C-alpha cells in the first residue's frame, strides 16, 4: 500500500466563498471523444511550449491591447478610481469568451450538451444549498494539480469535494470574483495563478469543464509571432477589487504587480518598484483605489492606484509572506514574514504599532477576523495554529494547537461561520482540515462573549486616505 501512496500531497492555496452565490445545481458539460481528443492535443502543445522556452521570446513593454474606454478626468488615474461609485452596472461583452462557448474548441454546438435538470435521488450531494459555503482549494497530488471545490456547511457538519478541475500547472493562489466580461449578470468565477505566468479564470457553476472561461496574459511565441501580454514569471497572489469590479490585481515572481482590466482582458497599469517577488496583495475593503502588497524585499506597501507612484512602505526584516487589512480598523493592516514575526501597522504612523515573534518558522496564514473583535489567527510551517487577542498592545496569545496537516501552507476563515478556519498543509495522510476554534476553552473564555461585528461591504465617506 505504501508504494501506491502519492509521493506528494499538499494544499498550496485556498479561498472561501460566501453563501448564496453558487447555482444550486451546476451545469454539466458533456464532450464527444473527438472534442476531448482535440483538447488533449491543445494541452500537450501548451505544455510543450512551456518546457521549450526556445520557442518563446521576451518582449519588453508589451502590455496588451490598449483600452477603449473613455479617458479618466485625471490622466494619472487610468482606471478612473475617483469615479468608481458612478460605475455603470452594464457591461458590453467583448468576446473574451465565456465557458458556455468553450473558447479555443471551435464550434461545438452539435457536440456539447449542457445538463441543467435536477439531480436524481442518489445525487443529493450535487445540490448546493443556500446555507452552503464553497471552499476553493489548490491541491497538488504527485504529478497532478487540481482545483477542488469543497462544500462546507457548518450547521450540518458537512465538508466534502463537490467537483474538481484538472489544472495544467502547480496552483499558487486563488481569488473569487463575480465580474464576467461576457455577461452583464454577476457570475461565480475563480481566478487561479500558478507557476505559469498566464492567469486562468474558471466558471464555478459549470462542472466537467476542460477550458477556463478566459485567460489573462499570453506567453510569447516566435513561430506564431505572438508577443507577451502580462507577467514574465509565476503568479504568486491575486486580489479582486470588490468596489471597482472590473479590476483584478496580480503579484508575481517577476517583481511586479499588474492591474488587469477584465473588460479588456489586458493589464492597464504596472507597479514595478518592488525589489523582489511580490508574494501577497489585497485591495482595501472600502477604498477602490487602495492596494496593499507584500514583497520578498521585506516591505509592505500601500499604493494609491489613481497615482501608482504614490505609495508608502513599512519594513519587516526578511521576506513578507502575507499581508491583510483589518476590516474592523480600516486604517490598519498586519503583515507576516518568513522568520515567524507579525507586525501591525497604522497607515497614519511611520512605524508599526507592534511586532511579535508569533512562530518559529514562516507565518504562511494570517487572518484578522472580520466579525470577531480583536481576533487574529496565525498558522505556520512549524505546524502550529495560534489565536491572538490584538485588542490591546502588545497582543496576547490565547490558544495554540498542533495541526494535523503537517507544515501548514495556507489558511482561510469562513465568512459565514466566523469561528471556523480551513487549514491546508503537506501531510500526505491529512492535507486539509476544518478547525472549530470554539473547542478550546481559553478561546471561548476570551472571545465567546464578544458581540460579533455586522459585516458590510459598502464603502463610506470616512475611509482612509493612503
Secondary structure, 3 states (H helix, E strand, C coil): CHHHCCCCEEEEEEEEECCCCCCCCCEEEECCHHHHHHHHHHHHHHHHHHHCHHHCCCCCCCCCCCCCCCCCCCCCCCCCHHHHHHCCCCCCCCCCCCHHHCCCCCCCCCCCEEECCCCCHHHHHHCCCCCCEEEEEEEEECCEEEEEEEEEECCCCEEEEEEEEEECCCEEEEEEECCCCCCCCCCCEEEEEECCCCEEEEECCEECCCCCCEEECECCECCCCECCECCCCCEEEEEECCCCCCEEEEEECCCCEEEEECCCCEEEEEECCCCCCEEEEEECCCCCCEEEEEECCCEEEEEEHHHCCCEEEEECCCCEEEEEECCCCCCEEEEEECCCEEEEEECCCCCCCEEEECCCCCEEEEEECCCCCCEEEEEECCCEEEEEECCCCCCEEEEEEECCCCCEEEEEECCCCCCEEEEEECCCCCCEEEEEHHHCHHHHHHHCCCCCCCCCCCCCCCCCCC
